[in-house]
C-alpha cells in the first residue's frame, strides 16, 4: 500500500519536519531564557546570592548562551533534555554533589504521553464517528430541516469555547447528576467528560467540511448516472462519493487532531488528567525550563507526525495525487 509513496518525497518531508522541529524548539529555547531567573524562583526570596549562584551553576545557566544552545541541540538529538529543576535542586548544594533524587525530564514527559495519546485518540475517534454521518446526511438532504439543524449544531461546535464547555459538563454531569467523575484517570468513565469537551470543535469542523465536500461530489455527472440506474442516494454517498471526497475530510481530521493535541493543555488541567498538557502547565508554573522544553518537544513532535501521516495518506486515498510534484 505504501509502495505508491515516492521515497524521495518521504525523505524530503522527513527532513522538513526535522528542520521545523529545530526551528520551533529554538524559539522555545529563546523564550525560556526570557521568563526570568528559574534559580531565584526555586530558592525563594530568603536565599543568599551564593546559594542562587550555586543553583545557577548546577543548572548550567551561568554558561554562555551559545554553549547552552549547543547543549540544547545535542540534548534533542540524543533524547537528553536535561534534569528537572523540581527534584533535588530545591536546597543549596555543594559544588559537584550528586543528586540522587534528580530525574531526567524526557522520561518524566514520556510517562505522561500514554494518557495524552489515549485522550486524543478517544476524542478524534468519537468526533469522526459523529461528524461523518452528520455531514453526509446533510449533504444528501440539502436545504432540508435536518440539514439546517446539522448546520446550526456544527456552527455551535466551532464557536463554543472548550474551557467554558468543560466547566458546564462538570457542573451538569458530575456535580448535579453525579453520573461521572470530575477528574482523575484510570477508567473509561474518567475519559468521557474530557473527550466530550475536546470533541466539540472537531465535530463541528469535520461535519462542515464533510458536507461541503460531499455536496461537490454529489453534483458530478457520475452521481447522476448512478441515480439514473436506480441506485439509492445513501448508497451512492457512502460507497461511491465518500472516497472521492476524502482528501479535504482527511486534511480536516488531521488539522483537528493537531488542535486536540495542543488543546489538551487546558482541558487536562481542568479535569486533572495526568497527561503532557497538565505537566506543561505545572512546569510553566514553577519555571522548570528543562521540563517545559521536554513537554513542548513531545507536543511539537506529535504535531509534525500527524502532518506527515496526513500528507502520505493523500496518495493512498487518491492515486491521482502525485506526491512531490
C-alpha positions in Angstrom: 0.0 0.0 0.0 2.8 2.4 0.8 4.7 1.4 -2.3 3.0 4.3 -4.2 4.7 6.8 -1.9 8.0 8.1 -3.5 11.0 7.5 -1.3 12.4 10.9 -2.2 9.2 12.7 -1.2 9.1 10.9 2.1 12.8 11.8 2.8 12.2 15.4 1.9 9.1 15.6 4.2 11.1 14.0 7.0 13.9 16.5 6.6 11.5 19.4 6.5 9.8 18.1 9.7 13.2 17.9 11.5 14.0 21.4 10.4 10.7 22.6 11.6 11.2 20.9 14.9 14.6 22.5 15.4 13.2 26.0 14.5 10.2 25.7 16.8 12.3 24.4 19.7 14.9 27.1 19.1 12.1 29.7 19.6 11.1 27.8 22.8 14.7 28.0 23.9 14.9 31.7 23.4 11.5 32.3 25.1 12.5 30.2 28.1 15.5 32.4 28.7 13.2 35.5 28.9 10.8 34.4 31.6 13.1 35.3 34.5 15.6 33.5 36.6 14.5 30.0 37.5 17.1 29.7 40.2 15.7 32.7 42.1 12.2 31.3 41.8 13.3 27.8 43.1 15.3 29.2 46.0 12.8 31.9 47.1 13.4 35.4 48.4 15.3 34.2 51.5 18.2 32.6 49.6 21.6 34.2 49.5 23.3 35.2 46.3 25.8 32.4 46.9 23.0 29.8 47.1 21.4 31.2 43.9 24.8 31.2 42.1 25.4 27.6 43.1 22.0 26.5 41.8 22.5 28.5 38.5 25.8 26.7 38.0 24.2 23.4 38.6 21.5 24.3 36.1 24.1 25.4 33.5 22.6 28.9 33.4 26.0 30.5 34.1 27.4 29.2 30.8 27.4 31.5 27.7 24.1 31.4 25.7 25.7 29.7 22.7 27.1 26.9 25.0 23.6 26.4 26.4 22.1 26.3 22.9 24.7 23.8 21.7 23.9 21.6 24.7 20.2 22.1 24.0 20.5 20.9 20.4 22.7 17.9 21.4 20.1 17.0 24.0 17.3 17.0 21.4 19.4 14.7 19.2 20.3 12.3 21.9 17.0 12.4 23.9 18.6 14.1 26.9 16.7 17.3 27.6 18.3 17.8 30.9 17.4 17.3 34.6 14.2 18.7 36.0 14.5 21.6 38.5 11.7 20.2 40.5 13.7 17.4 42.2 16.9 17.6 44.0 17.8 21.2 43.5 15.4 22.9 46.0 18.1 23.3 48.6 21.7 24.7 48.4 24.1 22.1 47.2 27.8 21.5 47.4 29.7 22.0 44.2 29.9 18.7 42.3 27.4 17.0 44.6 25.4 14.1 43.2 21.7 14.5 43.0 20.2 11.0 43.8 16.6 12.2 43.5 17.0 14.3 40.4 15.4 13.0 37.3 15.8 13.4 33.5 12.9 15.5 32.0 12.2 13.5 28.9 11.4 10.2 30.8 9.0 12.2 33.0 7.3 13.6 30.0 7.2 10.2 28.3 5.4 8.8 31.4 2.6 11.2 30.7 2.4 10.5 27.0 0.1 7.5 27.1 -2.6 9.4 28.9 -2.5 12.2 26.4 -2.5 9.8 23.4 -5.4 7.9 24.9 -7.5 11.1 25.4 -6.6 12.4 21.9 -7.4 9.1 20.3 -10.8 8.8 22.0 -11.6 12.4 21.1 -10.8 12.1 17.4 -12.4 8.6 17.1 -15.6 9.9 18.7 -15.6 13.1 16.6 -15.2 11.2 13.3 -17.9 8.7 14.2 -20.3 11.5 14.9 -19.3 14.1 12.3 -19.1 11.9 9.2 -22.7 10.6 9.4 -23.9 14.2 10.2 -22.1 15.7 7.2 -23.2 13.0 4.8 -26.8 13.2 6.0 -26.8 17.0 5.5 -25.3 16.6 2.0 -27.8 14.0 0.9 -30.7 16.2 2.0 -29.6 19.8 1.3 -31.8 22.7 2.5 -34.0 20.3 4.5 -34.9 20.7 8.1 -32.2 18.1 9.1 -29.6 20.0 7.0 -30.4 23.2 8.9 -30.2 21.5 12.2 -26.8 20.0 11.3 -25.5 23.4 10.2 -26.6 25.0 13.5 -25.0 22.2 15.5 -21.7 22.4 13.6 -21.6 26.1 13.9 -22.1 25.9 17.6 -19.4 23.3 17.8 -16.7 25.6 16.3 -18.0 28.7 18.3 -18.3 27.4 21.9 -15.1 27.8 24.0 -13.7 24.5 25.1 -12.8 25.7 28.6 -16.3 27.0 29.3 -17.9 23.9 27.8 -15.7 21.7 30.1 -16.9 23.6 33.2 -20.6 23.2 32.1 -20.0 19.4 31.6 -18.6 19.2 35.1 -21.4 21.1 36.7 -24.1 19.1 34.9 -22.9 15.5 34.7 -20.5 15.4 37.7 -21.9 17.9 40.3 -25.7 18.0 39.6 -26.4 14.5 38.2 -23.4 12.7 39.9 -23.0 10.4 36.9 -19.3 10.9 36.0 -16.2 11.8 38.0 -15.0 15.4 37.9 -11.3 14.4 37.5 -8.9 11.6 37.6 -7.6 8.8 35.3 -7.8 5.1 35.2 -11.2 4.0 34.0 -13.3 4.7 30.8 -15.7 6.9 32.8 -12.8 9.3 33.5 -12.3 10.0 29.8 -15.9 10.7 28.8 -16.1 14.4 30.0 -12.6 15.4 28.8 -13.2 13.8 25.4 -16.6 15.5 25.1 -15.1 18.9 25.9 -12.4 18.4 23.3 -14.6 16.9 20.6 -17.0 19.8 20.2 -14.8 21.8 17.8 -13.6 18.7 15.7 -17.2 17.5 15.3 -18.3 21.0 14.0 -15.3 21.4 11.6 -15.4 17.8 10.2 -19.2 18.0 9.8 -18.9 21.2 7.8 -16.1 20.0 5.5 -17.7 16.6 5.0 -21.0 18.3 4.0 -19.3 20.7 1.6 -17.1 18.0 0.0 -19.9 15.6 -0.4 -22.2 18.2 -2.0 -19.5 18.9 -4.6 -19.2 15.2 -5.4 -22.9 14.6 -5.4 -23.3 17.2 -8.1 -20.9 15.4 -10.6 -22.1 13.5 -13.7 -21.2 10.0 -12.4 -23.6 10.5 -9.5 -26.4 11.5 -11.8 -25.7 8.4 -13.9 -25.8 6.2 -10.8 -29.1 7.7 -9.7 -30.4 7.1 -13.2 -29.7 3.4 -12.7 -31.8 3.4 -9.6 -29.0 3.2 -7.0 -30.2 4.8 -3.7 -28.7 8.1 -2.9 -27.5 7.0 0.5 -25.6 4.0 -1.1 -24.1 6.4 -3.7 -22.9 8.7 -0.9 -21.3 6.0 1.3 -19.9 3.7 -1.4 -19.0 5.9 -4.4 -18.6 9.6 -3.4 -17.1 9.4 0.1 -13.7 8.1 -1.1 -13.5 10.8 -3.8 -14.4 13.5 -1.2 -12.0 12.0 1.3 -8.9 14.3 0.8 -10.4 17.5 2.3 -12.0 15.5 5.0 -8.8 13.7 5.9 -7.0 17.1 5.9 -9.5 18.5 8.3 -9.3 15.4 10.6 -5.5 15.9 10.6 -5.9 19.6 11.5 -8.4 18.9 14.2 -6.1 16.1 15.6 -3.4 18.8 15.9 -5.9 21.1 17.6 -6.8 18.4 20.1 -3.1 17.7 20.9 -2.5 21.4 21.6 -5.9 21.8 23.3 -5.1 19.2 25.9 -3.0 21.7 27.8 -6.1 23.4 29.1 -8.6 20.5 29.2 -6.1 18.2 31.1 -5.7 20.9 33.7 -9.4 21.4 34.1 -10.1 17.7 34.6 -6.9 16.8 36.5 -5.9 14.5 33.6 -2.3 13.3 34.1 -1.1 14.0 30.6 1.6 16.1 28.9 -0.7 19.1 28.8 -1.1 19.2 32.6 2.6 18.6 33.1 3.4 21.6 30.8 1.2 23.8 32.9 2.9 22.6 36.1 6.3 23.2 34.6 5.3 26.7 33.5 4.0 27.4 37.0 7.4 26.8 38.6 9.5 27.9 35.6 11.1 24.5 35.3 12.9 25.3 32.0 14.1 21.8 31.0 10.8 20.2 31.8 9.0 22.9 29.7 11.3 22.1 26.8 10.8 18.4 27.1 7.0 18.6 27.2 6.8 21.1 24.3 9.3 18.9 22.4 6.9 15.9 22.6 3.9 18.1 21.7 5.6 19.6 18.6 6.8 16.1 17.6 3.3 14.7 17.7 2.0 17.6 15.6 4.7 17.0 12.9 4.0 13.3 12.9 0.3 14.0 12.3 1.1 16.3 9.4 3.4 13.8 7.8 0.9 11.0 8.1 -1.8 13.1 6.5 0.4 14.0 3.6 1.3 10.4 3.0 -2.3 9.3 3.1 -3.2 11.5 0.1 -1.6 9.2 -2.4 -3.3 6.2 -0.8 -6.8 7.8 -0.8 -6.4 9.1 -4.3 -3.8 7.6 -6.6 -4.2 10.6 -8.9 -2.4 12.8 -6.3 1.3 12.8 -7.2 3.4 13.4 -4.2 6.5 15.6 -4.5 5.3 17.2 -7.8 
